[in-house]
């Protein structure tokens, strides 16, 4: 078990109790914890700000909520789980019979021990989420209902972390920070993003990597609205979610389907021989649909393990820290690192000696390969790079056409470049 996997799982466990939503102090508390691992630039966008076709809503915060029986016993208690309250519930303080209260209760009859996750962001409503078995045990009678929440003008909060690269062109890595106690759908993606940022910071990447921690939908839309003038810097991107369950990896392609990030993830997953699935883009899911909206049409795909809504625990209390594993998060992180390594080394070169095959031996290139276990493969990679270095083919093209590992091709290109036989 990797140390990174254990640390990511510990981060998930620490973030799990916080009550997050699309705005509010839960988002800020989450970002405060993330900032202990990587420095963040936090942005506060006022209520009423127009962001593309949307408007930043009022800020929601909650202090307490419960349903108490006639004896004062809390049969449903927000303090026990942030899932117990319908997200964005307006304040309420009433006593009412169970027959009336039922209209405001949400359960999962097919999974009677689980608590569902429900929200009402843009329509004033209140409610509670509880286990069906809890509801079944509630006798008819009067219940005290209290939700101590506020909906007032405030801010939408999101944050960025930038790993500087050799060029200003950017790769964005985006994850949502708006879900309450859901370990896989939300927190595992945050943890993988944090540790990917830390790993990249130990190198000097070619691209600049911008990590975006924002509420789902409205957060990504806000980021796009505030960065529209510099969006042409974004060359590649990846949305991370559902990153810690034990299912196989799933890559959802960008709207383009043939963006470089799509080809890189297909190659990395296939070459690794991991169990995986590659699926076509659909305008439903996580924030890839915002980055891939037709006006922006960015090359942004989505990496998950079991996709959203495809596992029973999705958006329920069963999506807890026990549902995600250190090994699965470590595996997701490894794929992200492998993909970044390919992106950073994938270049187009021009053969400076294109007439006939240059003599590699007298330049010491064959000798430089001595001792490698894959010497013949490395020699073949040099010949492939020379042959396809016409300014049109990338190293990924070379790897795919030759069937050689990308790292072997990139190493060959580095040796040829050092010998003055190709130029970028």
Order of alpha helices (4+ residues) and beta strands (2+ residues): alpha-alpha-beta-beta-beta-beta-beta-beta-alpha-beta-beta-alpha-beta-beta-beta-alpha-beta-alpha-beta-beta-alpha-beta-alpha-beta-alpha-beta-alpha-alpha-beta-alpha-alpha-beta
